[in-house]
Each structure stands twice: as C-alpha cells, then as structure tokens.
C-alpha cells in the first residue's frame, strides 16, 4: 500500500480536516489545526506531503520521526499540529486496513467509556450558574469554565472577588459533588494567581487549569505549592520534551496534551505513559472537531491514568456547525450518565461525511481568537 494524496479542507467553525488516500482505496482522516492559524498549518501539511506521497502508510513510527527530526527545526504549534493530523490519519488508515479500532493496535482498551465534561459560560463567564444546572440536567457530572476575564499582572481585589463569586455561584448551583474545572487560561499572572488560587480553595474544585502560563515555570511552582487543588496544564505544550520539565518539577497533577497539537496519537501515547510514571493524571485537551475527539478517545482507551475527556459538543465556538454535523455515524459518541463510549469501529471509529466537508470547505473560515486589551490600552492575555 502507498500513500497517493493528501487533501486538506478548511471548514467552519474553525477546523482543518485532512484526508490521506492510498492506492488500495483505503483512506484516513486527521485534524491538523491550531485555532486561529488553520491556513498556516495547512501550508505545513502541504510541505510534509512531498515526503509522504509514495510512502507505506503503515510505517507510522518511522514517518513520525522523519517529520519531526528530518526537517532539522522541530517542535512548536505549527509543525507539531501538522504532524498530529497526519499521524491521526495514518492510524485511521491502518485500523481500517486491519479491520480494528486504533486502540487494538495500541495494546487493547483498558476501559469501555470515559467521563466527559461540558464547557459553560463562554470566553467571558456569564450565566454560569444556569448553564451549570443545565449541563447537569443533561447528564454531565462535570463542567469547566473560564475563571475570570482579563486581569492585569497586579490588579484590584475587586477582580478577585468577582472571579470567586462566579465560581461560588456554580458550586452553589450544582451542589458539593459535581466536578468543576476552572480554567485560568493563562490570563492571570503570578501576583494575582497566588491570591486567587487560595481564595478558591473552599470550593473543592476538580482542577485549576493553566494557573499561570506554562513558560513561567518558577511562577508555576510557587502557585502550585499554595494550594491542594489539582493543577492541570498542557494545551500549549507540543511534545514529550515540552512536558518533561513539568513532570520533573512536580508542579502538575493533570496533563492535558491536545491530540491535534502535540504530535497526534503516536506522541500523546508516549506523553501519557510519561505522566503515568510520575503518578500524574491524563485529561486530553479537545475543544475541536469530531476527528480530534475520536483520536483522543483512542488514547483514553489505552491510558490507565486517563480520567476525563474534554469535548466540544455545543461549545460557544461552534457557531453554525457543530461536532456531529460532519459525522455519518452520529451515534459514535454515545453520551450517558456523564460518560462517553469509546468508538469501536475500525480506525478512529468515526465516519466523516465527505460530501458535507466539501460543501462546507467552500465557505471555509478565517477564525481568529479575540484580541483583548486592559483599561490602560495594553494587550491582555485571552
């Protein structure tokens, strides 16, 4: 079998899909994208196609090493996201060719389903209590929300009080035992993070995500020591080498690699194993499309330390098109009692509606994340 063609489709709301075809008629789908940089990743996939066309799609590990090591410059969101989508599609091809789910090629699943959480409140958290009650009514046992709006490096205690009141309203709305993840989104710097993380301690959070930006390792260590709440991070880390110092520093309790950013199934399998060796949990980041979610669930299936999965059904970014709009087998993500079933079809287990993909690609998108500024006019972290 040989790879014959790579085709990318930029589709709304903010996704990039990849189809890899072979000379035996078997094809695979991947989702190589950086939110807000889809066209840049598309160009990176096109560059990598020069090597891939004519190759045996089964040699996934070798292709991963060529794409990562063979270009001399390596790492970063664009290259690793391009590799990630290609890797997903190659695993999809191999599973389909052999007639088994990807997880069977990775040792077989160690769970049948995994807990999921629902996003509430949007970029600027609002109506969070009502949204949380609605999520619980729909069967979710965990929710996640942004913990604050923009916050200056040193800001007022009024901003702290507002953020705490938001989280308190969610806890009051859902009771003591629903999981609540609070995403600081890198918006909060060390001086304020130290205060806020202590103020949130009474609300028994499931985790606090990105309490400060991951590149601020010294600040991260200081903030993590100030709380007993589990610390989660990883959506802006792109390889096992990026995750290695976080594990060595002992500052993280939950790793959140993104299957469309961190090198795909091949790399995230290794990141998950590294985390397990440090007694660190796994919760893959996935506010993306159906291919990314299907790939994430294959890793969840074989990772002992996976405990919850992010998913984007109904998320505030999905304007106009949602997760299942691109899927033929719309029951593939079976949600029940706060869990989702692991897809058991061949490959990634998700059947993409290619006709719909092509029609939506005619519209495409140029999605960009919001640009926020502080009251003094300086740029704020989004």
C-alpha positions in Angstrom: 0.0 0.0 0.0 1.2 3.5 -0.9 0.1 7.0 0.0 -1.2 8.7 -3.1 -2.7 12.1 -2.0 -3.2 14.4 1.0 -6.1 16.8 0.8 -6.9 19.5 3.4 -10.3 21.2 4.0 -10.7 24.4 6.0 -14.3 24.1 7.4 -16.4 26.1 9.9 -16.5 26.8 12.7 -12.7 26.9 13.0 -11.4 23.5 12.0 -9.0 21.9 9.4 -9.6 18.4 8.2 -7.1 16.2 6.3 -7.8 13.2 4.1 -5.0 10.9 3.2 -5.7 8.5 0.3 -3.9 5.3 -0.7 -3.6 3.2 -3.9 -5.7 0.5 -2.4 -8.7 2.7 -1.9 -8.4 3.0 1.9 -8.3 6.5 3.3 -7.9 8.1 6.7 -8.9 11.3 8.3 -7.0 13.6 10.6 -7.5 17.0 12.2 -4.3 19.1 12.0 -5.1 22.6 13.3 -4.1 25.4 15.5 -7.1 27.5 16.4 -6.7 30.8 14.6 -3.8 29.5 12.4 -5.5 27.0 10.2 -4.1 28.3 6.9 -0.6 28.2 8.3 -0.9 24.6 9.4 -2.5 23.8 6.0 0.7 25.0 4.4 2.8 22.9 6.8 0.8 19.8 5.9 1.4 20.6 2.2 5.1 20.8 2.7 5.2 17.4 4.5 3.2 15.8 1.7 6.3 16.0 -0.5 7.8 13.3 1.7 4.7 11.3 2.4 3.3 10.6 -1.1 4.6 7.2 -2.3 5.3 6.0 1.3 3.9 3.0 3.0 1.2 4.4 5.4 1.8 1.5 7.9 5.2 2.8 8.9 3.8 5.3 11.3 6.6 5.5 13.8 9.2 6.0 11.1 7.1 8.7 9.4 6.7 10.5 12.7 10.4 10.6 13.2 11.1 11.8 9.7 8.6 14.6 10.0 9.9 15.6 13.4 13.6 15.0 13.1 14.1 15.2 9.4 13.5 18.9 9.0 16.2 20.0 11.4 14.0 22.6 13.0 11.4 21.0 15.2 8.7 21.5 17.7 6.2 24.4 18.1 2.5 24.6 17.5 2.5 24.7 13.7 4.9 21.8 12.9 3.5 19.6 15.7 -0.1 20.2 14.7 0.7 19.3 11.1 2.4 16.1 12.3 -0.6 15.4 14.6 -3.2 15.5 11.9 -1.1 13.3 9.6 -0.4 10.9 12.4 -4.2 10.6 13.2 -5.0 9.9 9.5 -2.2 7.2 9.2 -3.6 5.4 12.3 -7.1 5.7 10.8 -5.8 4.0 7.6 -4.0 1.3 9.5 -7.0 0.4 11.7 -9.3 0.4 8.7 -7.0 -1.8 6.6 -6.8 -4.3 9.5 -10.4 -4.0 10.4 -9.8 -3.0 14.1 -10.1 0.2 16.2 -6.8 2.0 16.7 -6.8 1.1 20.4 -6.4 -2.6 19.5 -3.2 -1.7 17.7 -2.0 0.0 20.9 -2.5 -3.0 23.2 -6.3 -3.1 23.6 -8.5 -0.9 25.7 -8.4 -0.8 29.5 -11.8 1.0 29.8 -15.1 0.9 27.9 -16.0 4.6 28.4 -14.7 7.7 30.0 -16.1 10.6 31.9 -16.6 13.9 30.0 -17.2 17.5 31.0 -19.2 20.3 29.4 -18.0 23.8 28.8 -20.2 26.6 30.3 -20.1 30.3 30.3 -18.1 31.3 27.2 -14.9 33.4 27.0 -16.3 35.9 29.4 -18.0 33.8 32.0 -21.7 34.7 32.3 -24.9 32.9 33.3 -22.6 30.2 34.7 -25.0 29.0 37.4 -27.9 28.5 35.0 -25.5 26.9 32.4 -24.1 24.6 35.0 -27.6 23.4 36.1 -28.5 22.8 32.5 -25.4 20.7 31.9 -26.1 18.6 35.0 -29.7 18.2 33.8 -28.3 16.8 30.5 -26.4 14.2 32.4 -22.9 15.7 32.8 -21.2 15.1 36.1 -18.5 17.7 35.5 -18.3 21.2 34.0 -15.5 23.6 33.1 -15.5 27.4 32.8 -13.1 30.3 32.4 -12.3 31.6 35.9 -12.1 35.3 35.0 -12.0 37.9 32.3 -8.8 39.8 31.6 -6.6 40.6 34.7 -3.6 42.8 34.9 -0.3 41.5 36.3 -1.3 43.3 39.5 -5.0 44.1 39.7 -7.6 45.0 42.2 -9.1 42.7 44.8 -12.5 43.6 43.2 -11.4 41.4 40.2 -10.5 38.6 42.6 -13.9 39.0 44.4 -15.7 38.9 41.0 -13.9 35.7 39.9 -14.5 34.0 43.3 -18.2 35.0 43.2 -18.5 33.4 39.7 -17.1 30.1 40.9 -19.1 30.2 44.1 -22.3 30.5 42.1 -21.5 27.4 40.1 -20.8 25.4 43.3 -24.0 26.6 44.8 -25.9 25.7 41.7 -24.7 22.1 41.3 -24.1 21.0 44.8 -21.0 19.6 46.5 -20.1 16.7 44.3 -20.3 17.8 40.7 -16.8 18.3 39.3 -15.8 21.8 38.5 -12.8 22.7 36.4 -11.7 26.3 36.4 -9.5 27.5 33.5 -7.3 30.5 34.3 -6.4 30.4 30.6 -3.0 31.9 31.2 -4.9 35.2 31.8 -3.6 35.5 35.4 0.0 36.3 36.3 1.8 35.2 39.4 1.0 38.1 41.8 -2.8 37.7 41.4 -2.7 33.9 40.8 -1.3 33.4 44.3 -4.2 35.2 45.8 -7.0 33.8 43.6 -5.9 30.2 44.0 -6.1 30.4 47.8 -9.5 32.1 47.6 -10.9 29.3 45.5 -9.8 26.5 47.9 -13.1 26.2 49.8 -15.0 25.3 46.5 -13.4 21.9 46.2 -12.5 22.2 42.5 -11.8 19.2 40.3 -8.8 21.2 38.9 -7.4 24.6 38.1 -6.1 24.8 34.6 -3.2 26.9 33.5 -2.9 28.9 36.7 -0.1 30.8 35.0 1.4 30.4 31.6 3.4 27.2 31.2 6.6 29.1 30.2 6.7 30.7 33.6 8.0 27.6 35.4 9.2 29.3 38.5 5.9 31.0 39.0 4.0 27.8 38.3 5.9 26.0 41.0 5.2 28.7 43.6 1.5 28.9 42.7 1.1 25.1 42.8 2.6 24.9 46.3 0.0 27.4 47.5 -3.0 25.0 47.0 -4.2 21.5 47.5 -6.4 21.8 44.3 -5.0 19.7 41.4 -3.2 21.7 38.8 -3.8 20.9 35.1 -1.9 22.2 32.1 -0.6 21.1 28.7 -2.7 22.5 25.8 0.2 24.8 24.9 2.9 22.1 25.1 3.7 20.2 21.9 5.9 17.3 22.6 7.2 14.9 25.3 10.2 17.2 25.6 7.9 20.1 26.5 6.1 18.0 29.1 9.3 16.6 30.6 10.3 19.5 32.8 6.7 19.9 34.1 6.8 16.3 35.3 10.3 16.6 36.7 9.4 19.8 38.6 6.4 18.1 40.2 4.1 21.1 39.5 1.4 19.4 37.6 -1.3 16.8 38.7 -3.2 16.5 35.4 -1.6 16.6 31.9 -3.7 17.9 29.0 -2.0 17.2 25.7 -4.0 18.0 22.7 -4.2 15.2 20.1 -4.3 17.8 17.3 -1.4 19.9 18.7 1.0 17.5 20.4 2.1 15.2 17.6 -1.0 13.1 17.4 -1.7 9.6 18.7 1.9 8.4 18.4 3.3 11.2 20.6 0.4 11.6 23.0 0.6 7.8 23.8 4.2 8.5 25.0 3.3 11.6 26.9 0.5 9.6 28.7 3.0 6.9 29.7 5.4 9.5 31.0 2.7 11.0 33.1 1.7 7.6 34.5 5.3 7.1 35.6 5.0 10.3 37.7 1.5 9.4 39.1 0.0 12.2 37.1 -3.4 12.0 35.5 -4.3 12.5 31.9 -7.2 14.6 30.5 -6.7 15.3 26.8 -7.5 18.9 25.7 -10.1 18.8 22.9 -12.3 21.9 22.1 -12.1 20.8 18.4 -13.9 18.6 15.9 -15.0 15.0 15.6 -11.7 13.6 14.3 -9.7 15.1 17.2 -12.2 13.8 19.7 -12.2 10.3 18.1 -8.4 10.3 18.3 -8.4 11.5 21.9 -10.8 8.6 22.9 -8.4 6.1 21.3 -5.7 7.4 23.7 -8.1 7.4 26.6 -8.9 3.8 25.9 -5.4 2.6 26.4 -4.1 5.0 29.1 -4.6 3.8 32.7 -4.2 7.4 34.0 -6.9 9.0 31.8 -9.8 10.1 33.9 -11.9 12.7 32.0 -12.2 13.9 28.4 -12.9 17.4 27.1 -15.4 17.6 24.3 -16.8 20.4 22.2 -20.4 19.4 21.6 -22.3 22.7 21.9 -19.3 24.7 22.9 -19.5 28.5 22.4 -17.0 28.4 19.5 -19.2 26.1 17.4 -21.3 28.7 15.6 -23.0 27.5 12.5 -21.5 24.0 12.5 -21.1 21.5 15.4 -19.4 18.3 16.1 -21.9 15.8 14.7 -22.7 17.8 11.5 -19.6 16.3 9.9 -20.3 12.7 11.0 -22.3 10.0 9.2 -22.4 7.6 12.3 -23.9 10.2 14.6 -24.2 7.8 17.5 -20.4 7.2 17.5 -20.1 9.5 20.6 -22.6 7.9 22.9 -23.1 10.1 26.0 -24.7 8.5 29.0 -24.6 9.4 32.7 -21.7 11.8 32.2 -19.6 9.3 30.2 -18.9 8.8 26.5 -18.3 5.4 24.9 -15.0 4.6 23.3 -15.7 4.3 19.5 -15.3 0.7 18.5 -15.4 1.0 14.7 -12.3 0.4 12.6 -9.6 3.0 12.6 -10.6 6.1 14.6 -14.2 4.8 14.5 -15.7 8.0 13.1 -17.2 8.1 9.6 -16.7 11.5 8.1 -19.4 12.9 5.8 -17.1 13.8 2.9 -19.8 15.5 0.8 -20.6 17.8 3.7 -17.0 18.5 4.3 -16.5 19.6 0.7 -19.6 21.7 0.8 -18.5 23.5 4.0 -15.0 23.9 2.7 -16.5 26.2 0.0 -17.4 28.6 2.9 -14.2 27.9 4.9 -13.3 30.2 7.7 -10.7 32.8 8.9 -11.4 32.3 12.6 -9.3 34.4 14.9 -9.3 34.4 18.7 -10.5 37.6 20.4 -7.9 40.4 21.0 -8.4 41.9 24.4 -6.9 45.0 26.0 -6.7 46.2 29.5 -8.2 49.6 30.5 -4.8 51.2 30.0 -4.7 50.1 26.4 -2.1 47.3 26.8 -2.7 43.9 25.3 -4.3 41.4 27.7 -4.0 37.6 27.6 -7.0 36.0 26.1 
